[in-house]
């Protein structure tokens, strides 16, 4: 069997979390994962550490790694801060946006719609994240981008954990935001951005999990 890379392990665990096959507080046992992937515990540990940097996995000393589980109050605070950062980046970009930047963002929206039609929730979530981060990146404010990047990962973990099974961020909504940015209408762009994020305010909790051995079974 071909050895599995750290990057592949990282991607598979992350995808399992976003696809709800790994639930909040699930312990990611290194020995079980190492056996499932056919690699050493060191490689597993490196992949888990990378996921912990994104706040998707929590590593507790002397206990192990667990799928992160933001509680309702933490989720509310994360959403509130991200909304402030998103509206700020949207307003800033309205002042400086170029045709080239608009074209790049439009391409992301197009790919996001394709992923949605292909029923690839993982890819559509990733592209949705890329859409929002690209707006922050194009403002030229590296601090804004860095803080938003960390919060954005947490938001999508929360949405994946607690949102409806068919929840879709919405490429149509993204298109409307981009059109407002293109028109340099910062008030409209901010209004649409706020409306977009308020869509996620109502979340439901859904239990259920699968054993690690079954999730990462190698053929």
N, C-alpha and C positions, 0 to 999 in steps of 0.2 A: 504493500500500500504506500502511495506517495505521501511524504511527510507534509503535514498541513502547516502553513505559515502562521505566524503570530497575527498578521493583518487579517487573514481569512477567519481565524478564530474570533478575533475582535468583531468583525463584521457579522458573523453568524450569531454570536451572543447578542449583539445589539439588535439584530433583526428579530431574534426570538423575543426580545423584550418588547419591541415595537409592534410585533404581531400578536402580543398578549399570550404567548405560550409560556413565557416566564412572568410570573406575577410579582407584585410588590412583596418585599421581605423574603423572597425565595433565596435560600442559601446556595451559593455557587461553590460547591465543594471541589477543591482543586484535584483531588485524587480521581473523582468521578469524571470530571471534565478531561483530565489528562488521558484517562483510559478511553473515553469516548472518541477523542480526537486522535489518539495514538501518538501523543507527544509528551514531553517532559512537563513536570509541574512548573518548571522555570518559565517555559513559554506561556503556559496558562496564566501564571502570576503576572507576566508582563502585559498580557492582553487585558486582564482585570484591572491592572493599575491604570492603563490608558482609559478604560471605561470610567474609572473613579475620577479621573481628571475632568470628565464631562459631567460628573455628578449623577451618572446613570446607575453606577454601582457604588455602594458604600463599603469601605473596608474598615472593619473593627478589629483593632489589635487583640490578638489571642483568641479571637472568635471566628474570623474569616470574612469572606466577601458575600454581600447580600445585594439583591436587586433593590435599588433605592425606593423609598416609599414616602414621598412628600405627603404630610397630612393636609387636611382641608385648609387650615389656617395658613400653612406655608404656601400652599398652592395659590391661595388668594393674594398673598403678598407678592409672590413671583409674578403673577399676572399683572398686578397693579404696576410694578416697577417696569416690567417689559413694555406695557402700554405707554408709559411715559417716555421710555427710550425710543420706541418705534415712532411715536408721533413727532418726537424731536428730530429724528433722522429724516422722516418724510418731509417735514417743514424745511429743513436745511437743504435737502436735495432739490426742492422746487426752485431754489434760488440759483443753483449752479448746474443743473442737469444738462447734458449734451446729447446730441442725436445718437452718438455712438453708445452711450450708456443706456439710452432708451431701447436701442436695438438689442443690446445684450440682455436686458431684463425681459424684454418681450420673448426672446428665445427660451428663457427659463420657463416662462408661463406656458409656452407652447409645449415644451417637454413635460411639464407638470400635467397638462391636460391629457397628453398621450398616456402617461403613467396611470392616470385615473381611469381612462377608458379601458386600459389593459388590466384593471383591477389590481394594480400593484400598489398596495397601501404604503409599503415601506418606501418605494421610490417616490411616490407622490408626496409623502411627508418630507423626505429629504430635499426634494425640489422646492417645496413650499418654504422650507427653512432657508434654502439658498436664495430664494426671491427676497425674503426680508433682510437677510444678511448683505445681499448685494446693494440694497438701498443704503444701508449703513456704511458699507465700504466706499461707495461712490461719494459720500459726503466728505471724504478725506480726513475724517476725525478718527484716528486709530483707537483712542480710548473708548469712544462710543461703540465702535465695532467690537472691541474686545469684550466689553461688559455685556453687550447684546448677544454675542455669540454664546457666552456661558449661560445666560438666561434662556435663550432660545432652545437650547438642548433640553433644559429642565421643563420648559413649557410643553414640548412635544412628548416628553416622557409622561407628564401629567395627563395630557390629552389621550395618549395611548392607553394609560392605565384606567382612566375614569370616564373617558368619552364614549359616546355611542359607537357601536361596532362599525357603522357605515359613515362615521364622521369624516368629512372632507373639507380641507381648509378653504378651497374654492378658487379655482383659476379665474372664474368670472369676476370675483371680487378683486382679485389681484389686477386684472385687466383694467377695472374701473379706477383703482388707485393709481396705476401707471398712467392712465389717460389724464388724470388730474395733475399728476406731476409733469407730464408733457406740456400741459397748458400753463404750468407754473402757478396753478391755483392752489396755494398752500392751505387755505381754509377748507376747501373741498377735500383735498387729499387727506388732511388730518381727520376730518369728519368721517370719511370712508374708512380710514385706518382704525379709528375708535370703534366704529360699527362692526368692523371685521373681527376685532378681538373680543368684543362683548358677546359674540356668537358662542364663545366657549365657556361662558359663565356658568351655564347649567350642565353639570356633569353627573353621571351615574356611576356607582361602584358595581363592579362585576367580578365575582369570585371565580375560582377555577384555575387549575394549573396542571402541568404535566411533569413527569419525572425527568431529571436531566438526561438519564440514559436514553429515553425515548426521543427527546428533542434533538439530541445530537448524535443519533445513531448513524454510523458509517456503513455504507453498503459494501 
